[in-house]
Amino acid sequence: MDRSNAWFYVDDLLITNDVPVSEAPFVAPGRRMLFIDLYDRYQARLYETPGCVPVLGFEDFGLSSTDLSELAAAGGGDTLARLVRGENVDLPPNLTSFLERRLSAIGEWSEGCREPEESIARFRRAGEKAPEGKIYAMSEVLALAGEKKWPEADALLLDIYSQWRDDPRFPAISASLGVARRDLEYAERWLSAPSDGALNALTHPLVRKLWSGDINPGLAAALKEEFPAGWPSLIRAALSADLRFYVLLWQKRYRDAGDYADRMAVLFQKMRLPTGRWLERRGDAAFYGRDFLAAQASYEESLSKRTDDPSSVLLKLSDVHFELGNLELERFYREKIYGALH
């Protein structure tokens, strides 16, 4: 069967082709990248372009398929890819002002990636022009971290955390932020031997939301209002806990990463905080260390304790059973996320 106007990805960017494409026979269930392959891929991309978030798709820029159709109809089929590459582009005439602003935002972002001294201002302007584009705020977080402006970086990261925590790029981004931050033992010290002030803070509902991962836009502002002097330290402690784990993975210290995740799960249990995400991370460390049975056990324990969306754990259970050679269970867990073809 032939199909025109086919969509496909090149270097993580979705583009179109107006030439008819001959499709191969459909094969199910198929294979995708393992989650650890995605982590390694995006870590390499961040190393190539430090401070600039790798592009996953046109949604990163707040664009819809309708926007792309309008752009193609106006004769600008290659405009998006050229803007992302940082080329000077004359926009096609007769575009809606909405689409023009979003394309202008991509240009600002691309310039910010190439000019680190202006990156914060450019990423911020891009986000103002296209607030639906999630890549702009995260790029600004990386730029702020590069300038060691940690209170600003942490507050902004909290505001966008819910958009990014299940993104396949987030572990690699977290490792980059952790390498820049240093002193990542702070979080474990804060929980292991908390002062009276820290203990009192940890009983506060806002601080418990922060540590439990129930992070939504507005939490940083609420913490600033409730703890005018101490909010930067509170946010730093909670975020550095996550960042330390991903730095250990980046350093290929998988046993240390697993031991750290296990200690954090124990500390969270003592503090009566949700342990599911740390049990999942313990499984990640085992997976990287190719101890797939230990990874399976951690993921199953995490799944039993999760009260939030369990999709990430289901995906990893699918991956671990693939590595163990059990294709039936691989398919079972993958179909829990993506559905089945019957």
N, C-alpha and C positions, 0 to 999 in steps of 0.2 A: 504494500500500500504506500502511495506517495502522499506527502503532506507538505504544503507550503507554509510560509511564515512560522517556521519551526523555532522553538526557544531552546537555547543550550547555554552552558557555562564555559567560559574561557578565563583561566586565572581567577576563578571565583566570581566573575562578573557575568550576569545573565545578559545575553544579547540575542538578536534575532537574525534569521536568514530568510530572504525572500525566494531563494532558489529551492525548488522541490527537493525533498530529502526522501530517500528510499529507506524505510524502516526495516530493521531486522525483526525476525519473529519474536514475540513477547515470551520471556522466560521467567517463571516464578519459582521460588521466592527471590532469587537474586542475592547479591552481596553488596554491602556498602563498606565504607571505611570503618575500622574499629575505632572506638572513642580515643584510644591512646595514639592512633595514627593521626587523628585530627589534631590532638594536642601538639604532637611533634611538628606537624605541618605549620600550625599557626605560630608556634614558638620560633620556627625558622623565619617565617615572614616578618615577625616583630624584630628579629635580629637584623634582617636585611634593611628594614625601614624603622628604626627605633623611634618611638613617640608617635607612630601613625598606625591606627588600627587597620588590619587587613580587611578588605571588602569581601563580604559573603554574597551579597545580592543587591538588586536595585532597591529593595525595601530599606536597606541601610540608610538610604538618602531620602526616605519618605515618599518614594515614588510608587505608583501603582501600575498595573498592566495597562490601565486606561491612559495614564500619562505617557507611557512608552508608545502606545498606539498613536496618540496625538503627535508625538515627536516624530515618529516614522512617517506619518501622513504629511507632515510639513517638510519632509525631505531631510530630516536630521537623524537618520538611522545610526550614524556613527558618532553622533555628538556626545552621548553619555560616556562611551569608552574613551574618547579623546579628552574629555574634561577630567576624567579620573586619572589619566596619564599625565595631566598637567600641561596639555597643549593649549595654545591660544585658539579659541573657537569663536566664530561668528554665529550667533544663534539664528535659527531659521525665523523668518518673519511670521507674524500672525499667530504666535503662541499666546495662550492665556497668561495673564499676569501671575497666576498661581504657579504654572509650570516654569515661567521665566525665573521666578524667585528661587525655586528649587534647583534649577540648573546653575543659577548664580551662586547658590550655597555650595554646590559641588566644586565650583571654581575656587571659592574661598578656602574650602577644606584642602583641596589639592595644593594650593599655594602654601598653606600652613604646613603641609607635610614636607615641602621642599625648603621652607624658610623657617627654621626652628626659632629664630629670634622674634618672629611675628606670629608664631603658631597659636598662642593663647588667644590673642585678639581675633585672629582669623577663624579659629574654630568656634569662638563665641558668636561672631557675626553669622557664621554659617548656621548655627543652631537657632539664632533669632529669625533668620529667613525661612528656615524649614524645621520647625520644632519637632515634626514627626520623624525626622532623620536621626535615628538612635546613635549613629556612628560619630556625630559631631561632639556630643557631650562626653563620650568615652575618650575621644581623641583629646579633648580639653583636659580630662583627668590626667592622662599620660603627660601632657605638656606641663600642667601644674606640678606634677610629681617631679618632672625633670628640672623644674625651677626650685624644688624643695619647698613648695608652698603647700604644706601638708594639710593644715586645717581646711583650706579651700578645696583641695583635691578630695579629702575624705568626705566633706559635706556633699559635694557634687556626686561622688561615687554612691553615697547612700541614696540620693534622690533617684538614681538610675539603676540601682541594684536589682530591683525586681524585673527590669527589662533584660538584664544581662546574665543573671546567675545561672541560667540553664543554656546559655549560648555556647556553642562549641569553642568559641574563641576565649571564653572567660578564664579558664585555667591558665592559658598562656599569658593573658593580660595580667592576671593576678601575680604570676611569677615575675613578670617585668616590674610591676609595682613593688613587689617585695624586695627584689634586688636593689631597687632605688632607695627603699626606706631604711633598711638595716635595723638593728636592735629588735629583731622579730621575736626574741624570747620574752619580750615585755608582756604579751598576753598570758602566757603560761605562768609567769611570776605573779601576775595580777590575780589569777584564779587560785594558784597554789597556796599563796600566803597573803591573802587580801588584808588590807588595813581595815580599820573600823569604817573609814569613809567609803572604801570600795564595797564592803559588805552592805552598808546602808544603801549605796547606790544600786546594788544588784537586786535589792528588794523592790525597786521602783519599776512599775509596769513598762515604762518607756525603755529602760535599760535592759529589762528582760526581753523585750521585743527585739532589741538590737542584737543581743547575744543569741537569741533563738533563731535568727535568720528571717524573722517576720518583718522584713524591711521594705517599707513603701515610701513613695514620695511624701515629704512633709515630716518624716521622722527626725531628720537633722535639725530642722527649724524648731521642732518641739523640744528637742534636747537642749538646744541653745537657750530657749526660753526658760526651761526648768533648771538648767545647770549653767548659768551665765559664765562662771569661771572654769568649770571643770569639763565642759562638753568636749573640747578637743581630745583630752586624755581618754575619756570614755569611748569615743568613736575609734581612736587610735588602737586601744586595747582590743576591741572586738574585731576590727578589720585585720590587724596584724596577726591574729590567730589564724585566719584563713590564708593570708599571704605566706606565712611561714611554711605551711604545708606544701603549697605549690612551688615554693623555692626549693624545698628538699627534693621534690620530684624533678625539677629542672636540673638540679645538681646530680641526679641519678642516685641519690641516697635513699633507695627504696625501703630498706629496713628501718632507717631512722624515721622516714615519713610514716611508715606503718606504726612504729612505736609511739610517735608523737600523736597520731590520730587516736590511738588506743588510750593514751593518757588523757587526751582532751575529752574523749567519750566518758571516761571515769569521772573526771572533774565536772562535766556537765550533769552527769547523773547525781553527783553529790549536791550540786546547786539546783537540782530539779529543773534542769533545762532539757530541751529535746536533744536526744543523742543520735537521731537517725542520720544526719548528714555526716557526722564524724565516723560513724560505722561504715557509711558508704565510702568515705575517703580512705579508711583503713583497707577496704576492699580494693580501691584504686591502687594503693601502694603494693598490695600483694599481686595484683594483675601485672603491674609494671615489672615486678620481680619474678613473673612467670610462675607464681604459686597459685594456680588457678583454683584449686580446691579451697584454699584459704580465702581467696577472693569471693568464691561462690558463697561460703559460709557467712562472710561479712555482709555481702549484699542481701542475703536472705534475712539476716538479723536486722539490717537496716530497714528492709521492706516491712518487717513486722512492727516496726516502731514509728514509721512515717505517718504523719497526719496530713502532710501537704501532698502536692502532686508527685507520684512515685515514678513518673516516666523515665527519669534519668537512671534509676536503679533497674527498671525493667529492661532498658536498653543494654545496660552493662551485664545483666544476667544473660541476655541473648548472646552478647559477645563472649562471655566466659564459657557458655555451653558450646559455642562454635569452636573455641580453642580446645575444649575437652572432647570434641568429636561427637557430641550429642546433638545432631541436627534437628531432631524432633523437638527437644526443649528449646533450642535456639529459635526455631520457628514459633513455638508456643509463646515465648515471651515477646518476640517481635510483633506477633499478631495482637497481643494485648495493647500495643501502642498504635499500630497502623491498621488493624483490622485484618480480616482474612478474605481470601478469594475462594468462594465455594460456588 
